[in-house]
Amino acid sequence: MKSRRTEKPNTSFPYKNFLSTPSPEKKPEKVEGLMKIISIWLPARLPRAKALGY
């Protein structure tokens, strides 16, 4: 079993690294996932986003 000390860095580091240096070429899956979340979350929070096309 992995200890929590090793699990926390593994789950937090990719997220921080992605925010600091996004690389669509290396991680297209995460980019597509973020685009899906943004496309669903933005219209819910900002109805005007649908009219603008964002």
Secondary structure in CASP SS format (residue, H / E / C, confidence):
PFRMAT SS
TARGET T0000
AUTHOR 0000-0000-0000
METHOD secondary structure of the structure
MODEL  1
M C 1.00
K C 1.00
S C 1.00
R H 1.00
R H 1.00
T H 1.00
E H 1.00
K H 1.00
P H 1.00
N H 1.00
T H 1.00
S H 1.00
F H 1.00
P H 1.00
Y H 1.00
K H 1.00
N H 1.00
F H 1.00
L H 1.00
S H 1.00
T C 1.00
P C 1.00
S C 1.00
P C 1.00
E C 1.00
K C 1.00
K C 1.00
P H 1.00
E H 1.00
K H 1.00
V H 1.00
E H 1.00
G H 1.00
L H 1.00
M H 1.00
K H 1.00
I H 1.00
I H 1.00
S H 1.00
I H 1.00
W H 1.00
L H 1.00
P H 1.00
A H 1.00
R H 1.00
L C 1.00
P C 1.00
R H 1.00
A H 1.00
K H 1.00
A H 1.00
L H 1.00
G C 1.00
Y C 1.00
END
